[in-house]
Amino acid sequence: MSSKNFFVYITTNPSKTVLYVGVTNDLKIRMQQHYDNRGKKQTFAGRYYCYKLIYYEKYGDANMAIEREKEIKDLSREKKEKLIATENPKWNRIEFYD
């Protein structure tokens, strides 16, 4: 049985005014996609330039990751900010190399 990783992540734009919450099984590729989509109106993350990774959680189960993504999306902006601050208080861009 192969093990797979799933990631729930939060990105923001350069001015840190917009948060995007997503889930993926390849965080490195997904971050490149967000970067490549900057300014593209077809997607929320592209439209608002949300390409700076500032928070992520790793899961071994897709369903758990999806449930967690939904939980985070339902949080208020204030609660999302507190969650981010637990791991990244200065909201520095995280370089992901897994």
C-alpha positions as CSV (number, residue, x, y, z in Angstrom):
1,M,0.0,0.0,0.0
2,S,1.6,3.3,-1.0
3,S,1.4,6.2,1.3
4,K,0.3,9.5,-0.2
5,N,0.5,13.0,1.3
6,F,-2.2,15.6,1.1
7,F,-1.9,19.2,2.1
8,V,-4.3,21.8,3.3
9,Y,-2.7,25.2,2.7
10,I,-3.3,28.9,2.9
11,T,-1.9,31.4,0.4
12,T,-2.0,35.2,0.4
13,N,-1.3,38.0,-2.0
14,P,1.7,40.3,-1.7
15,S,-0.2,42.9,0.4
16,K,-1.6,40.1,2.7
17,T,-5.2,41.3,2.2
18,V,-6.7,38.2,0.7
19,L,-6.5,34.6,2.0
20,Y,-7.0,31.5,-0.2
21,V,-7.5,28.0,1.4
22,G,-7.0,24.9,-0.7
23,V,-6.1,21.2,-0.7
24,T,-3.7,19.3,-2.9
25,N,-1.7,16.1,-3.1
26,D,1.4,18.0,-4.5
27,L,2.0,21.2,-2.7
28,K,5.2,22.1,-4.7
29,I,3.4,21.8,-8.1
30,R,0.3,23.6,-6.7
31,M,2.3,26.6,-5.5
32,Q,3.9,26.8,-9.0
33,Q,0.4,26.8,-10.5
34,H,-0.7,29.6,-8.2
35,Y,2.3,31.6,-9.2
36,D,1.8,31.0,-12.9
37,N,-1.9,32.0,-12.6
38,R,-1.1,35.4,-11.1
39,G,-3.5,38.0,-12.6
40,K,-5.7,35.4,-14.4
41,K,-9.3,36.4,-13.8
42,Q,-10.7,32.8,-14.3
43,T,-9.6,31.7,-10.8
44,F,-10.0,33.3,-7.3
45,A,-6.3,32.8,-6.5
46,G,-5.2,34.2,-9.8
47,R,-7.6,37.2,-9.7
48,Y,-6.3,38.2,-6.3
49,Y,-2.6,37.2,-6.8
50,C,-2.7,34.6,-4.0
51,Y,0.5,32.8,-4.6
52,K,2.5,33.3,-1.3
53,L,2.3,30.1,0.8
54,I,2.0,31.1,4.4
55,Y,0.6,28.0,6.1
56,Y,0.1,24.3,5.5
57,E,-0.9,21.1,7.2
58,K,0.0,17.6,6.0
59,Y,-2.3,14.6,6.0
60,G,-2.0,11.0,5.0
61,D,-5.7,10.7,4.1
62,A,-7.5,12.6,1.4
63,N,-10.8,12.7,3.2
64,M,-9.3,14.1,6.4
65,A,-7.5,16.8,4.3
66,I,-10.8,17.7,2.6
67,E,-12.6,17.9,5.8
68,R,-9.9,20.1,7.3
69,E,-10.0,22.4,4.3
70,K,-13.7,22.9,4.8
71,E,-13.2,23.6,8.5
72,I,-10.6,26.3,7.7
73,K,-12.7,27.8,5.0
74,D,-15.6,28.2,7.4
75,L,-13.4,30.1,9.9
76,S,-13.6,33.9,10.2
77,R,-10.7,35.9,8.9
78,E,-9.7,36.6,12.5
79,K,-9.5,32.9,13.3
80,K,-7.6,32.1,10.1
81,E,-5.1,34.8,11.1
82,K,-4.7,33.2,14.5
83,L,-4.2,29.8,12.9
84,I,-1.5,31.1,10.6
85,A,0.2,32.9,13.5
86,T,0.6,29.6,15.4
87,E,3.2,28.5,12.8
88,N,4.1,31.6,10.9
89,P,3.5,34.8,13.1
90,K,5.2,37.1,10.6
91,W,3.4,35.6,7.5
92,N,6.7,35.0,5.8
93,R,6.5,33.1,2.5
94,I,7.2,29.4,3.0
95,E,9.4,27.7,0.5
96,F,8.2,24.1,0.2
97,Y,10.7,21.4,-0.9
98,D,9.1,18.2,0.3
